[in-house]
Amino acid sequence: MGNKYIIDRIEGMYAILECYNGDMLRISVSEIKGTPKEGDILINKGDTFIVDNDLTINRKDKTHDMMKNMWK
């Protein structure tokens, strides 16, 4: 499995990615397979980045649960 990144934001034709170690990377949206959105998790495979829907959903669910539990 390749390196994992989170899409921090999309600026025009570029996606700004955050690596799990905190490093930031700017890539062309054309390098991403799938329909990228902010918060999606990408897997880097060579010259291509692939949206990992399962990891993205899992991350969003965990974040939602943490936020829900903060206000109890």
C-alpha positions in Angstrom: 0.0 0.0 0.0 1.2 3.5 -0.8 1.4 6.6 1.3 -1.8 8.0 2.6 -2.9 11.6 2.4 -5.9 13.7 3.4 -7.2 16.4 1.0 -6.9 19.6 3.0 -8.4 21.8 0.3 -8.8 22.2 -3.4 -7.5 25.4 -5.0 -8.6 25.5 -8.7 -6.7 22.8 -10.5 -4.7 21.8 -7.5 -5.3 19.7 -4.4 -3.4 20.5 -1.2 -2.8 17.3 0.7 -1.7 16.6 4.2 0.4 13.6 4.9 -0.1 11.8 8.2 3.2 13.2 9.5 2.0 16.7 8.9 3.8 17.5 5.7 1.9 19.3 3.0 1.9 18.5 -0.7 0.4 20.2 -3.8 -0.7 18.1 -6.7 -2.7 18.5 -9.8 -6.3 17.3 -9.5 -5.7 15.4 -12.7 -3.4 13.1 -10.8 -6.3 11.9 -8.7 -8.5 8.9 -9.8 -12.0 9.4 -8.6 -13.9 12.5 -7.6 -11.8 14.3 -5.0 -13.4 16.3 -2.2 -12.0 18.0 0.9 -11.4 15.5 3.7 -11.0 12.5 1.4 -8.2 10.1 2.0 -5.9 9.3 -0.9 -3.5 6.5 -1.5 -0.5 7.2 -3.6 0.4 4.5 -6.1 3.3 5.7 -8.2 2.2 8.7 -10.3 -1.4 8.4 -9.3 -3.5 9.1 -6.2 -6.7 7.1 -5.6 -9.6 8.2 -3.5 -10.1 5.5 -0.8 -13.8 5.7 -0.1 -13.7 3.1 2.8 -10.9 4.9 4.7 -12.6 8.3 4.1 -16.0 7.0 5.4 -14.3 5.4 8.4 -12.4 8.6 9.3 -15.5 10.8 8.9 -17.5 8.4 11.1 -14.8 8.5 13.8 -14.7 12.3 13.7 -18.5 12.6 13.9 -18.5 10.2 16.9 -15.8 12.3 18.7 -17.7 15.5 18.1 -21.0 14.1 19.2 -19.4 12.8 22.5 -17.8 16.2 23.2 -21.2 17.8 23.9 -22.6 15.3 26.3 
